[in-house]
Amino acid sequence: MSCANMNIMMFTQAVLKELVQWHKVSHRNVVQVSCVFNRDLIPFLVISRIAGENLDVFLRAHGYLSLLHRMRMR
């Protein structure tokens, strides 16, 4: 096995480990992970659908958020 393939496998294992931990988290401010799986050394996850826009769109519309505003979003 080449060094590059070993690095990919180690990275994939590390990502899957993190995703499995994320799957265990249950908090109202954290998107729920429904499923974590690996196909052809590529980690995938299935998350719950959330309403609204992504963070990039929100920040472009509202600009920088102060700490106070970020705390209100909880």
Backbone as a printed PyTorch tensor [residue, N CA C, xyz], in Angstrom:
tensor([[[  0.8540,  -1.1830,   0.0000],
         [  0.0000,   0.0000,   0.0000],
         [  0.8920,   1.2360,   0.0000]],

        [[  0.5530,   2.2030,  -0.8350],
         [  1.3710,   3.4170,  -0.9360],
         [  1.1450,   4.3210,   0.2720]],

        [[  2.0930,   5.2240,   0.4550],
         [  2.0050,   6.1850,   1.5590],
         [  0.7670,   7.0690,   1.4040]],

        [[  0.4630,   7.4660,   0.1710],
         [ -0.7130,   8.3140,  -0.0800],
         [ -1.9960,   7.5930,   0.3080]],

        [[ -2.1000,   6.3100,  -0.0470],
         [ -3.2970,   5.5330,   0.3110],
         [ -3.4260,   5.3700,   1.8170]],

        [[ -2.2930,   5.1840,   2.4990],
         [ -2.3270,   5.0700,   3.9540],
         [ -2.7900,   6.3810,   4.5780]],

        [[ -2.3220,   7.5050,   4.0460],
         [ -2.7450,   8.8060,   4.5580],
         [ -4.2390,   9.0140,   4.3480]],

        [[ -4.7470,   8.6160,   3.1910],
         [ -6.1780,   8.7390,   2.9070],
         [ -6.9720,   7.8800,   3.8780]],

        [[ -6.5090,   6.6590,   4.1150],
         [ -7.2180,   5.7710,   5.0410],
         [ -7.2020,   6.3280,   6.4600]],

        [[ -6.0600,   6.8670,   6.8990],
         [ -5.9790,   7.4420,   8.2390],
         [ -6.8900,   8.6600,   8.3620]],

        [[ -6.9120,   9.5010,   7.3170],
         [ -7.7870,  10.6650,   7.3160],
         [ -9.2500,  10.2360,   7.3730]],

        [[ -9.6000,   9.2490,   6.5560],
         [-10.9750,   8.7590,   6.5210],
         [-11.3870,   8.2130,   7.8820]],

        [[-10.5210,   7.4450,   8.5160],
         [-10.8230,   6.9050,   9.8390],
         [-10.9960,   8.0150,  10.8630]],

        [[-10.1560,   9.0410,  10.7920],
         [-10.2600,  10.1680,  11.7290],
         [-11.5720,  10.9240,  11.5200]],

        [[-11.9410,  11.1490,  10.2610],
         [-13.1960,  11.8430,   9.9610],
         [-14.3770,  11.0150,  10.4370]],

        [[-14.3770,   9.7320,  10.1450],
         [-15.4710,   8.8720,  10.6000],
         [-15.5850,   8.8550,  12.1190]],

        [[-14.4540,   8.8450,  12.8090],
         [-14.4700,   8.8790,  14.2750],
         [-15.1440,  10.1550,  14.7800]],

        [[-14.8040,  11.3010,  14.1770],
         [-15.4150,  12.5690,  14.5630],
         [-16.9130,  12.5700,  14.2520]],

        [[-17.2940,  12.0360,  13.0940],
         [-18.7050,  12.0120,  12.7190],
         [-19.5120,  11.1240,  13.6580]],

        [[-18.9370,  10.0130,  14.0690],
         [-19.6160,   9.1330,  15.0320],
         [-19.8200,   9.8640,  16.3520]],

        [[-18.8210,  10.6400,  16.7890],
         [-18.9690,  11.4200,  18.0180],
         [-20.0590,  12.4730,  17.8520]],

        [[-20.0780,  13.1520,  16.7050],
         [-21.1030,  14.1570,  16.4230],
         [-22.4900,  13.5060,  16.4700]],

        [[-22.5920,  12.2810,  15.9680],
         [-23.8680,  11.5570,  15.9680],
         [-24.4050,  11.3880,  17.3860]],

        [[-23.5250,  11.3220,  18.3670],
         [-23.9240,  11.1200,  19.7610],
         [-24.3920,  12.4010,  20.4400]],

        [[-24.1130,  13.5570,  19.8380],
         [-24.4510,  14.8390,  20.4560],
         [-25.9380,  15.1340,  20.2690]],

        [[-26.5640,  15.5550,  21.3380],
         [-27.9670,  15.9510,  21.2740],
         [-28.1030,  17.3150,  21.9620]],

        [[-28.2410,  18.3540,  21.1510],
         [-28.3620,  19.7130,  21.6670],
         [-29.1690,  20.5210,  20.6680]],

        [[-29.9560,  21.4570,  21.1350],
         [-30.8380,  22.2120,  20.2460],
         [-30.0830,  23.0890,  19.2520]],

        [[-28.8270,  23.4110,  19.5210],
         [-28.0360,  24.2420,  18.6090],
         [-27.1160,  23.4290,  17.6950]],

        [[-27.2510,  22.1250,  17.7240],
         [-26.3980,  21.2580,  16.9080],
         [-27.2880,  20.4510,  15.9660]],

        [[-26.9420,  20.4840,  14.6770],
         [-27.6900,  19.7050,  13.6890],
         [-27.5320,  18.2220,  14.0130]],

        [[-28.6430,  17.4900,  13.9900],
         [-28.6220,  16.0690,  14.2980],
         [-28.0870,  15.2580,  13.1140]],

        [[-27.2130,  14.3130,  13.4020],
         [-26.6880,  13.3890,  12.3980],
         [-27.5360,  12.1350,  12.4510]],

        [[-28.1140,  11.7750,  11.3110],
         [-28.9600,  10.5840,  11.2490],
         [-28.1590,   9.3260,  10.9660]],

        [[-27.1220,   9.4670,  10.1400],
         [-26.3800,   8.2970,   9.7040],
         [-24.9670,   8.7030,   9.2970]],

        [[-24.0050,   7.8260,   9.5560],
         [-22.6210,   8.0120,   9.1310],
         [-22.1980,   6.7280,   8.4310]],

        [[-21.6160,   6.8480,   7.2390],
         [-21.1450,   5.6580,   6.5400],
         [-19.9510,   5.9920,   5.6630]],

        [[-19.3040,   4.9550,   5.1530],
         [-18.0840,   5.0690,   4.3760],
         [-18.2870,   4.3040,   3.0710]],

        [[-18.0030,   4.9460,   1.9420],
         [-18.0880,   4.2630,   0.6480],
         [-16.8500,   4.6190,  -0.1590]],

        [[-16.0880,   3.6280,  -0.5650],
         [-14.8650,   3.8300,  -1.3620],
         [-13.9180,   4.8260,  -0.7030]],

        [[-13.7090,   4.6690,   0.5880],
         [-12.8220,   5.5170,   1.3900],
         [-13.2780,   6.9650,   1.4820]],

        [[-14.5410,   7.2210,   1.2130],
         [-15.0860,   8.5710,   1.3400],
         [-16.1410,   8.5520,   2.4330]],

        [[-15.9390,   9.3370,   3.5160],
         [-16.9420,   9.3680,   4.5880],
         [-18.1470,  10.2250,   4.1910]],

        [[-19.3240,   9.7590,   4.5250],
         [-20.5700,  10.4740,   4.2630],
         [-21.3580,  10.5820,   5.5570]],

        [[-22.1950,  11.6020,   5.6340],
         [-23.1110,  11.6900,   6.7480],
         [-24.4430,  12.2010,   6.2450]],

        [[-25.4860,  11.7950,   6.9380],
         [-26.8360,  12.2430,   6.6480],
         [-27.2850,  13.0420,   7.8600]],

        [[-27.6740,  14.2980,   7.6160],
         [-28.0960,  15.1600,   8.7210],
         [-29.5620,  15.5360,   8.5490]],

        [[-30.1530,  15.9910,   9.6330],
         [-31.5380,  16.4290,   9.5720],
         [-31.6190,  17.7260,   8.7710]],

        [[-32.7270,  17.9230,   8.1140],
         [-32.9240,  19.1380,   7.3310],
         [-33.2810,  20.2670,   8.2890]],

        [[-32.6710,  21.4170,   8.0750],
         [-32.9900,  22.5610,   8.9050],
         [-33.5440,  23.6720,   8.0310]],

        [[-34.4650,  24.4030,   8.5780],
         [-35.0950,  25.4990,   7.8360],
         [-34.1560,  26.6940,   7.7910]],

        [[-34.3010,  27.4910,   6.7710],
         [-33.5230,  28.7180,   6.6800],
         [-32.4000,  28.6170,   5.6750]],

        [[-31.5760,  29.6510,   5.6820],
         [-30.4710,  29.7410,   4.7430],
         [-29.1850,  29.2820,   5.4010]],

        [[-28.1560,  29.1150,   4.5940],
         [-26.8740,  28.7350,   5.1690],
         [-26.2020,  29.9540,   5.8010]],

        [[-25.1630,  29.7180,   6.5550],
         [-24.5020,  30.7780,   7.3060],
         [-23.9190,  31.8450,   6.3890]],

        [[-23.3650,  31.4500,   5.2510],
         [-22.7890,  32.4140,   4.3190],
         [-23.8430,  33.4050,   3.8400]],

        [[-25.0060,  32.9270,   3.4620],
         [-26.0850,  33.7980,   2.9990],
         [-26.5220,  34.7350,   4.1220]],

        [[-26.6460,  34.2100,   5.3250],
         [-27.0560,  35.0200,   6.4710],
         [-26.0620,  36.1450,   6.7380]],

        [[-24.7640,  35.8090,   6.7430],
         [-23.7500,  36.8200,   7.0290],
         [-23.6590,  37.8740,   5.9300]],

        [[-23.8620,  37.4780,   4.6810],
         [-23.8590,  38.4580,   3.5870],
         [-25.0170,  39.4410,   3.7390]],

        [[-26.1450,  38.9580,   4.2200],
         [-27.3260,  39.8120,   4.3840],
         [-27.2330,  40.6890,   5.6320]],

        [[-26.6330,  40.1640,   6.7170],
         [-26.6430,  40.8640,   7.9990],
         [-25.2840,  41.4140,   8.4070]],

        [[-24.2290,  41.0040,   7.7040],
         [-22.8960,  41.4580,   8.0650],
         [-22.3830,  40.7680,   9.3120]],

        [[-21.3290,  41.3380,   9.8650],
         [-20.7000,  40.7840,  11.0600],
         [-21.6780,  40.7760,  12.2210]],

        [[-21.6730,  39.7180,  12.9910],
         [-22.5490,  39.6150,  14.1590],
         [-21.7580,  39.9060,  15.4260]],

        [[-22.2710,  40.7900,  16.2300],
         [-21.6250,  41.0850,  17.5090],
         [-21.7650,  39.8760,  18.4350]],

        [[-20.9550,  39.8450,  19.4580],
         [-21.0350,  38.7630,  20.4340],
         [-22.4250,  38.7170,  21.0570]],

        [[-22.9880,  39.8750,  21.3610],
         [-24.3270,  39.9300,  21.9480],
         [-25.3570,  39.3130,  21.0110]],

        [[-25.2900,  39.6280,  19.7260],
         [-26.2340,  39.0780,  18.7630],
         [-26.0250,  37.5580,  18.6200]],

        [[-24.7700,  37.1230,  18.6050],
         [-24.5200,  35.6870,  18.5140],
         [-25.0730,  34.9560,  19.7170]],

        [[-25.0020,  35.5480,  20.8850],
         [-25.5210,  34.9130,  22.0950],
         [-27.0400,  34.8340,  22.0580]],

        [[-27.6940,  35.8320,  21.4330],
         [-29.1530,  35.8190,  21.3210],
         [-29.6490,  34.7110,  20.4090]],

        [[-28.8140,  34.2480,  19.4950],
         [-29.2180,  33.2250,  18.5290],
         [-29.3550,  31.8550,  19.1590]],

        [[-28.9580,  31.6970,  20.3830],
         [-29.0510,  30.3970,  21.0450],
         [-30.4340,  30.0570,  21.2960]]])
